[in-house]
C-alpha cells in the first residue's frame, strides 16, 4: 500500500521505469521472477531468449533495487538486548555468575517518612491503614529480592549444567529441560519457566536468552550420551556450509554423516531443522552455488 504496486514484480518495474530502464527485455525477466528466485538460469535463458551474460547483467541490476518498499517509511527503532545476567571466567577457572543491577527494579521503603506520617494519625483506622501500606511495601521489597535470588540461582545452575558449551562451543550443548533445573534448585518447573522467560544472559560466547539452553535430546548411537537438538542443528549448518557446488548434501546424506558422528536422527527431522534455519533444499542450494551472483 502506498507504492501503487500489487506485488514484487510491479514494484521492481516501477523502480526501473523511474530509471528509464524498463524495456521489453527486462520485462520478460520480471514476468518470470519465480525462475529467478530459484536461480534456474538455464530455463530463464530459454524463456527470455537472452544470452547468459546478458541475463546476468539484468539480474545484477535487479538485485541493486529495493525489494521492500515499506522500509522507505519504516521508523521502528530496534531495541538492543540488555542482559539480565553476566557470566565471566574467574581467576580460578570457574564461572562467575552475576546479576545485572541495572535491570533490577529499585524499590525501597522510607521508614523515616512512615514514622513521620503515622505520628500524625488521628484515629485507629488511619494507623491500621498506614500499617497495611507498610506491610504491603515490605512484602513487595522482599518479593523482588526473592525474584532476583531465584534468577541468579537458576542462572548458576544453567551455567553449571552447560559448562561444556561455555568452554567449547555450541556443538557441546547438552540436552536440558525445565525439570532438570527445577530438581537441582528445589523449585517447581513453572517457577523456572517464569524466571527464564524474556531473560538474557551475557556469556563469553555471546548473549543468549535463558530459554536457549533448554533443548530437547537426540538419541546417540550405542547408548552414548544424547545430543541437544540445538547442537545437532549447528552440526547440520556446519556440514552445509562446508559443502562444495559439486557435492551438495541431500537430507539423506546429512543423515548418514550425522550417524557417522554418533547422532541417530530421522530424515524428516533433518528436513525440519533445515527448514527452520531457512536453509534451502539440496536442489536449490546446488543452483545457488553453481550460479553465484
C-alpha positions in Angstrom: 0.0 0.0 0.0 1.2 3.5 -0.8 3.5 2.5 -3.7 0.9 1.6 -6.3 2.2 -1.9 -6.7 0.3 -5.2 -6.2 3.3 -7.5 -6.0 7.1 -7.6 -6.1 7.3 -7.7 -9.9 5.3 -4.5 -10.2 7.3 -2.7 -7.5 10.6 -3.6 -9.3 9.1 -2.5 -12.6 8.2 0.9 -11.1 11.7 1.4 -9.9 13.1 0.5 -13.3 10.6 2.8 -15.0 11.8 5.7 -12.9 15.4 5.0 -14.1 14.1 4.7 -17.7 15.3 1.1 -17.8 12.0 -0.8 -18.2 12.2 -2.2 -21.6 10.6 -5.4 -23.1 13.8 -7.4 -22.4 13.8 -6.6 -18.7 10.0 -7.1 -18.6 10.4 -10.6 -19.9 12.7 -11.3 -16.9 10.2 -9.8 -14.5 7.5 -12.0 -15.9 9.5 -15.0 -14.7 10.6 -13.9 -11.2 9.8 -17.4 -9.9 12.6 -18.8 -12.1 14.9 -16.0 -11.0 14.2 -16.8 -7.3 15.1 -20.4 -7.9 18.2 -19.3 -9.8 17.1 -21.6 -12.7 19.1 -19.5 -15.2 19.1 -22.3 -17.8 15.3 -22.2 -18.1 15.3 -18.4 -17.7 17.6 -18.0 -20.7 15.4 -20.3 -22.8 12.2 -18.5 -21.8 13.6 -15.0 -22.4 15.8 -15.8 -25.3 18.7 -13.9 -23.7 22.3 -15.0 -23.7 23.6 -15.9 -20.2 25.9 -12.9 -19.9 23.0 -10.6 -20.8 20.8 -12.3 -18.3 23.3 -11.9 -15.5 23.7 -8.2 -16.2 19.9 -7.7 -15.9 19.9 -9.9 -12.7 22.6 -7.8 -11.1 20.7 -4.6 -12.0 17.5 -6.0 -10.3 19.5 -7.1 -7.3 20.5 -3.5 -6.7 16.9 -2.4 -6.4 14.9 -2.2 -3.2 12.6 -5.2 -2.8 10.9 -3.9 0.3 9.1 -0.6 -0.3 7.9 -0.5 3.3 11.4 0.1 4.5 11.2 3.6 3.0 8.6 4.6 5.5 9.6 2.4 8.5 10.7 4.3 11.6 10.7 1.5 14.2 13.7 1.5 16.3 15.5 -1.8 17.1 15.8 -2.1 20.8 19.1 -3.6 21.9 19.1 -6.7 24.2 20.2 -5.8 27.7 21.4 -9.0 29.5 19.9 -9.7 32.9 22.8 -11.9 33.9 26.6 -11.8 33.3 28.9 -14.8 33.1 32.6 -14.5 33.1 35.5 -16.8 33.9 37.1 -16.3 37.3 40.8 -16.3 38.3 40.4 -20.0 39.4 38.9 -21.1 36.1 35.3 -21.3 37.4 32.4 -19.4 36.1 31.3 -16.3 37.9 27.6 -15.5 37.5 26.3 -12.1 38.5 23.0 -10.2 38.1 22.9 -7.0 36.1 22.0 -4.5 38.7 20.8 -2.0 36.0 17.9 -4.3 35.1 16.7 -4.9 38.6 13.8 -2.8 39.9 14.9 -0.5 42.7 12.2 -0.3 45.4 13.0 1.0 49.0 10.8 1.6 51.9 11.2 5.0 53.5 10.6 4.1 57.2 11.5 7.6 58.4 8.6 9.0 56.3 6.4 6.3 57.6 7.2 7.2 61.2 6.5 10.9 60.4 3.2 10.2 58.8 2.0 7.6 61.3 2.8 10.1 64.1 0.1 12.4 62.8 -2.5 9.7 62.5 -5.6 10.9 64.4 -7.5 7.6 64.8 -7.2 3.9 64.9 -8.4 3.4 61.3 -5.6 5.7 59.9 -3.0 3.8 61.9 -4.3 0.5 60.6 -4.3 1.8 57.0 -0.7 3.1 57.3 0.4 -0.2 58.9 -1.1 -2.2 56.0 0.7 0.1 53.5 4.0 -0.5 55.2 3.3 -4.3 55.2 2.5 -4.2 51.5 5.6 -2.2 50.7 7.8 -4.5 52.7 6.3 -7.5 51.0 7.0 -6.0 47.6 10.6 -5.4 48.5 11.1 -8.9 49.8 9.3 -10.4 46.7 11.6 -8.5 44.4 14.6 -9.6 46.3 13.4 -13.2 46.2 12.8 -12.9 42.5 16.4 -11.7 41.9 17.8 -14.6 44.1 15.7 -17.1 42.1 17.0 -15.7 38.7 20.6 -15.9 40.0 20.2 -19.4 41.4 18.6 -20.6 38.2 21.3 -19.0 36.0 24.1 -20.5 38.1 22.5 -24.0 37.7 22.2 -23.5 33.9 25.8 -22.4 33.7 26.9 -25.4 35.8 25.0 -27.9 33.5 26.1 -26.2 30.3 29.8 -25.8 31.2 30.9 -27.6 28.1 29.0 -25.2 25.9 30.7 -22.2 27.5 34.1 -23.8 27.3 34.0 -25.5 23.8 31.0 -24.2 21.8 27.5 -24.9 20.7 28.3 -28.4 19.5 28.8 -29.3 23.2 25.4 -28.0 24.3 23.7 -30.6 26.5 20.0 -31.7 26.4 18.3 -29.9 29.3 14.7 -29.4 30.3 12.9 -27.4 33.0 12.6 -30.3 35.3 16.3 -30.9 35.4 17.0 -27.4 36.6 13.9 -27.4 38.9 15.0 -30.5 40.6 18.6 -29.2 41.0 17.5 -26.0 42.7 14.5 -27.4 44.5 11.8 -25.3 42.8 8.8 -26.0 40.7 9.1 -26.2 36.9 6.6 -23.3 36.5 8.9 -21.1 38.6 11.9 -21.9 36.4 9.8 -21.3 33.3 8.7 -17.8 34.6 12.2 -16.6 35.6 13.8 -17.7 32.3 11.2 -16.1 30.1 12.5 -13.0 28.3 15.7 -13.1 30.4 19.0 -12.8 28.7 22.5 -13.9 29.8 25.8 -12.5 28.5 28.5 -15.1 28.1 31.9 -15.2 26.5 30.2 -16.8 23.6 27.6 -14.1 23.2 24.3 -13.0 24.6 21.6 -15.7 24.7 18.0 -16.0 26.0 18.0 -18.3 29.0 15.4 -20.4 27.2 18.0 -21.1 24.5 19.7 -23.6 26.9 16.6 -25.7 27.2 16.8 -28.1 24.3 15.3 -31.5 23.5 17.5 -34.5 23.1 18.5 -36.5 20.0 19.5 -40.1 20.6 23.1 -41.2 20.3 24.3 -44.4 18.8 25.4 -47.3 21.0 23.6 -45.9 24.1 26.1 -43.0 24.4 25.1 -39.6 25.9 22.4 -38.0 23.8 22.8 -34.7 21.9 21.0 -31.4 22.3 18.7 -30.6 19.3 20.4 -27.1 19.1 23.8 -28.8 18.9 22.5 -31.1 16.1 21.2 -28.1 14.2 24.6 -26.5 14.5 26.2 -29.6 13.1 23.8 -29.6 10.1 24.6 -25.9 9.5 28.4 -26.7 9.6 28.0 -29.6 7.1 26.0 -27.5 4.7 28.4 -24.5 4.9 31.3 -26.8 4.1 29.7 -28.5 1.1 31.1 -27.8 -2.4 29.0 -27.0 -5.5 29.9 -30.4 -7.0 28.9 -32.3 -3.8 25.7 -30.8 -2.4 24.4 -32.8 0.6 20.9 -34.2 0.4 18.9 -34.7 3.5 19.6 -38.5 3.3 23.4 -37.8 3.0 23.2 -35.5 6.0 21.5 -38.3 8.0 24.4 -40.6 7.1 27.1 -38.1 8.0 25.4 -37.4 11.3 25.1 -41.1 12.1 28.9 -41.3 11.5 29.2 -38.8 14.3 27.0 -41.0 16.5 23.8 -39.0 16.1 20.7 -41.1 15.4 18.3 -38.9 13.5 15.5 -39.4 11.0 15.5 -37.7 7.6 12.2 -35.8 8.3 13.9 -34.3 11.4 16.8 -33.2 9.4 14.5 -31.6 6.9 12.5 -29.9 9.7 15.7 -28.5 11.3 17.0 -27.3 7.9 13.7 -25.6 7.0 13.6 -23.9 10.5 17.1 -22.5 9.8 15.8 -21.2 6.4 18.3 -23.4 4.5 17.1 -24.2 1.0 16.8 -27.8 -0.3 19.7 -29.5 -1.9 18.3 -28.8 -5.4 18.0 -25.1 -4.6 21.5 -24.9 -3.0 23.0 -26.6 -6.0 21.6 -23.9 -8.3 22.7 -21.2 -6.0 26.3 -22.4 -5.6 26.7 -23.2 -9.3 25.2 -19.8 -10.3 26.6 -17.3 -7.8 25.8 -13.7 -8.4 
